[in-house]
Amino acid sequence: MNPNVPYAWQLKGSTALLPSERTKGITILGILNPLTSTFWGNRYEGAANAQCVIQTLDEFSKNISKKTILVLDNATIHKAKVVKQQEKIWKQRGLYLQFIPAYCPELNLIEILWKRLKHSWLQVKHYQSMDSLVQAAHHILANYGKHYSISFV
């Protein structure tokens, strides 16, 4: 919501204005199942941290009905000591963490979802305010697999 426009065209004698506001921003930690085209996640204000990861994975692990392998990238918050301490609890619930090899972002399928969300599905009008951006992102992710989908084949 804080655009960076280093230059713009304008009529002589006029001032070009671009409204902006400072916000903490939002972070969405999501879990994508490419086989069933389903998405599950949590939204947080500001940057995500290890506690956000713990909360998201803890909630997710309580709702699984069979052994589940969750593939994560090597982000620092995914590999934090406090996150690793929770792995035993998640394994008891049937959730196992697997990390993709370093420097292999193409194996992180959820990054394709984030790119599509930001560059294809969100429209310019959604960036008018933080509320409209949050509502649009929530709508898109809630309808992933129905109105919005990605083919991974």
N, C-alpha and C positions, 0 to 999 in steps of 0.2 A: 504494500500500500504506500510505499515511499519510493516513487519512481526516480530513476536517474536518467535525465535527459540532458546530455551535454550541449546540445544545440537544437535549434528549431527555426523554421521559416515563419516570418510574420510580416504583416503590412508595416510600412515605414510609419513610425510614430505610435505604433500600438505595442502593447505588451502581451506576450503569450503567457497564459497562466495554465498550470497543470495542478489541479487540486490533489493534495496528498495528506496523509495522516500518519503519525508514528504509532505503530502497534507492536505488540510483542510477537505477533505472527502466530501461526498454528503449526503443529506437527501432527501428522497422522502416522501411527504405527499400525501397520496392517499385515494381515495374513491372507495370502492368496492361494486358492486351490485351483490350479490350471486344469485339472481333470474334470472338475464339476462346475467350473466358472463361478466360484463363490468367493466372496471377500468378507473378511471380518476384521474389525480394528477399533482402535480408540483414538480419540482426538485430545490433544494437549495444547495448552497455551504456551507459547515460547518454545525453546529448543527442548528436544527430548533428552532424557538422561537414563541412567541405569534403572532408577526407580520406576520410570515409565515402562521400560522393558519388562521389569518384574511384574508390575500390575497387569500389563497386557497379556503376558504369557500365563500368569496365574489364572486370570479370568478365562482365557482360552482353554487351559488344561482342565478346568472344572466342567467344561461342556463337551469334551470328546468322548466318544463311545467305544473307540478301538485304538490300538496302538497307532501313533501318529509320529511321523518324522517331519520336523520343521527345519527347513533349509534356510540358514541365515548367512548374511555376508559377514565380513570380518570387522565390522564397525566396532569402535572402542566400547560403545555402550552395550553391545551384544556380548562382549567378552569380559566385561567388568567382573571383578572378584565377587561382588554381591550377587551378580546374576548367576555365576557358577555355583555359588552356595545354594541356590534354589533348585538346581538341576535334579538333585536326588528326589525332592518332593514331586517334581514334574514327571520324572521317570516312574514313580509309583502310580501316578495317574495315567500313564501310557504315553506321555509326550517326551520325545527324544530330540535333542538338538544336534544338527549336523551343519558344519560350516563349509562353505564353498572354498575352493583353493584361492589363495591370495592372487590378486591381479587377474581375476577371471570374472569381471562384472557381467559378461554376457550370460553367465549362468544364473544370475539373479533376476528371475522372471518378473518379480514385482516392480523392478525398475522400469520395465516396459509399460506397466500399468500407470506408474507415476508420470512417465513421459506423455502417454496418451491423454491422461487427465489434464495435465498442464498445457499441452500444445494442441490438442484436438477437441476435447470435450468441453473445457471451460471456454467461455466466450468473453470478449472484451467487456461486455456489460456486467459480467459477474465481478469485475474488479472495481466497481464503483464504490464499494464499501467493504469493510471486513465482514459485516453481517451477510451481505449478498454472496461474497466469496465462500464463506463457511456453508451457507445454505446450499449453494450450487454444488460444492464438493460433496456434501453429505448426500444430496439427491443422487448424484452420479454414482457414488460408491454404494448407496442403498439399492440402486437399480443395476449394479454390475451383474452380468449374467442374464439380464432380461433385456433392457434397452441399450445397454453398453456392454460390449464384449470384445475379447481379443482371441484370435486363433493362434495357438502356439504350435500348430502342426506344420 
